[in-house]
């Protein structure tokens, strides 16, 4: 009795060129504009979110904020975005990883190192 095994030709590995970049995200991003105040050791900075996820946020603001500075902020996430019956207040702490001048405002990217849902 002989068994017939399918033969597979060895295929060369396909490697992406070094110049191609693939962005890897840790969490779903919500493209949402919410007013927020970033509290830093140098004072409070009014801002607006451009997008937010469980691990980071992108803010639009009127002034430069230094990279590496710690921030605290709270925002009320709409229930419709989260799929909950009510809006949810979230307290976040993190740090700015970059800030650059866009056309008419500054854009700051920040990590969210910790967040806590406030009891309502």
Secondary structure, DSSP 8 states (H G I E B T S, - for coil): -----------------TT------SS--B----EEEEEETTEEEEEEEEEE-SSEEEEEESS---TT-EEEEEEEE-HHHHT-SS-EEEEEEEEEEEEEE-SSSEEEEEEEEEEEE---
